[in-house]
């Protein structure tokens, strides 16, 4: 396959998958919209529905990259969230440790690496960046990937690459806990997430695997880059996989 300069390879570790494709961000910074949620939290379903509404956003995968991290710290309330892992709650705690957020709670929203508490009052006004930061590319070679970030002058270097597999059209009949008796529907669910260290804006490795990919109506893959000492995404890209 002939590849243009700075094009990289990408694929999904679960079947079925789309044909190999290249994901390429614009130069303008894409906003990663992170929802921290839990099936054990009675106040989270409205936030989950709000995030699902981003499916209709005109900038989806180019200027806006929504992701839902399910945390495990409410599992003790009687319902174990099948999408939750300790690492997702730890990511939220890291935002607090870095002084970026004021607490660890659900539903919690980070937009472009900053705490965004006004999403309830302004649900249609996601803060989008107009800053030019550089191009992030990702594309497949079997079950491996290579990635490249080419920053514009003045943009901080990025040494950490995040890759996440997202699930859509997923539902759970909750039988215990605060949401007992409800069927919860989810989109943008992080089913697998990995980080990679790179050098000179280049990365390679294996994509995250997930045993739940076959339960989703549709899948997407997203990636973002950040500096070593800050969680905030510098640039991001994403796209549909089925």
N, C-alpha and C positions, 0 to 999 in steps of 0.2 A: 504494500500500500504506500503510495507516495504521500509524503507529509510536508506541509509548508513549514518554514522556520518557526521555531518555538512552539510547535504543536506536540502535544503529549498524549499518552495512551491511557485508556480507562475501561474497566469492566466490572460487572457485579458478580459476586461469588454465589449467587443463588439463582436458580432457574424458575421461570423463563426470563430471558434478558433481551434487550434490544441489540441490534447490530452495533459493532464498535462505533463510537462517535467521539468527537472532540468537543469538550466544553470550554468555552472561551468567554471570559468576562469582558465588559467594556473597560475603558480607561477610568471612567467615573466609578467611584467607590460604591459598591453594593452594600446595603444595610442588612446585616444578619439580625433577624428578629427572633430572640430566644424566649420561649415560654417555659417556665418551670411549673410543672403541674403534677397532679397525682389523682389516681382513681379513688383514693381513700379520702379525698378532700371535698367536702360538700360545696365549697365555693368555687371549685375549679371547672365544672361543666360549662358555665357561661364563657369562661376564658377559652376553653377548648373550641366551642362553637365560633367564637370570635376569630380564632386563628384559622379555622377551616374556611372562613370567609375570604382569607387571603388567596384562595384558589382563583378568585376572580380578579385579583389585582393586576392591572395592565403591565406592571414592571416585574411580575413574578419571574424569578431565575436570572434576571438581569440587574435590576436596581433593588430588588427585595428578595431575601433568602430566609423564609420562615422555618424554624425548627422547634420541636416540642421535646424537651428533656423531662422525662418522668422520674421523679425523685422517690426514694424509698423511705424517707424519714416519717411518713405517716402510715406505714404498713402495720404498725403496732395497734392501730385503731380497729383492726378486725378484718381488713381486706388487703391482700398482698397484690400490689400493682404489677402485672406481668411484664410491663415495659420498663420498670424501674431498675436502676443499678446504683450502688453506692457512689460510683464515680460521678454521676450527674448531680447528685446533691453536693458532692465535694467541689465540683466546678462552681456551683452557686456560692459555696463558702469561700472559695478563692476570690470571687468578685468582692466579697465583704472584706477579706483580709487585705486586698489591695486598695481598700477605701473607695471602691467604685459604687457599691451598694450599701444601704443602711441596715440590711438584715437578710436573713434566710427565711423565706416564707413562700407560700403558694396561694393563689397564682402570682408568680413574679415574672416580670417582663424586663428584658434587656434589649435595647435597640442600638445597634452599632457599638456595642460594648459599654453603653451607659444605662443606668437604671431609668426606666420609663414608667412612672407611677400614674401618669395621666391617661393611660390607654383606655380606662373606663369612661372618662369624660370626652375623650377625643378618639374614639375607636377607628375613625376613618382617616386620621391624620398621622400616620406612621412617619416619624422623622427620617427623611431620606437625605443622604449626603449628596452634595454637588461637587465635592472635591475630586480632582483627578489624582489618582494614586498609582496607576499602572495596571498591567494586564496579567491575569492569572489563567493558566491553561491546564487542562487535565484531559486525558484520553486513554483508551484501553490497549493492552497487549495481553491477551489471555486473562489470567487472574492477577496480573501485576499491573502497576501503573508507574508512570513518570509524570512529574509536575514541574512547572516552571513559573516563577513570578518575575516579571520585568517591571520594576518600579520606575516612575517618572522621577526626575531630579527633585531632591528634597524629601522624598518619601522615606520613612524609616525602613531599614532592612527587615526582612521577615525570615526567621530561622525555624519556625514551627508551622507545620502543615496539619490541619484537621480535615478528616474525611468522615462523612456520616452517610449511612443508608437510611432513607426515610420511607415510612409506610403510610398508605392512604386507604380510606374506606374501611378502617378497622373498627370493630365494635366489641364490647365486653358486657355481658349481662352480670351486673354486680349483685352478689348474693349476701353480702355482709358489710359491716362498716357504715359510714355516714351516707353512702350512696346506695344503700341496700334497696333492691327492687328496681333500680334504674338500668337502662341499657345505654351505655356511654359510647359515643361515636368519636373517632379520632382521625385526624389527618396530620401530616408533617411529623409523625412520630419517629423519633430517633431509635432505630432498631439495632444499630451498630455504630460505634464511633471509635476512631483510632487517631493518635497523633504521631507525627513523624518528625525527626530532626533532619535538617538539610544544611546545605552549604552553598553559598552564592546563589540563593534563590532556586535551587534545584532539589528535587526529592524523588525517591523511587521506593517501591515496596509492594506489599500485599494489601489488598483492600479489606475493609472490615467484613467479617462473616456474620451472619445472623440466622438463627434457626426459625425466625418468625416471618421471613420474607414471603413464604408461600401463603400466608394468611392475609396478605394485603391485596386489595383490588388493584393497586398500582404502586409502583416504586419510583423513587427519585434518588439521585445521588448529588450531594453537595460537598463543597470543599471551601475552606477559608484559611488564610495565613495570618499569623500573629508574631509579635516579637517575643523573645524569651521571657521577659519580665512582666509582660502585660497580657491579659486574656483578650482584650478588645481586638476584634478582627480588623485587619488592614485592608484586605480585599477578599472577595468571595465569588463563587460561581456555582451554578447548579443546573440540573436538567432532568427531564423525565427519563425513566428507564423501561416503563411498560404502561 
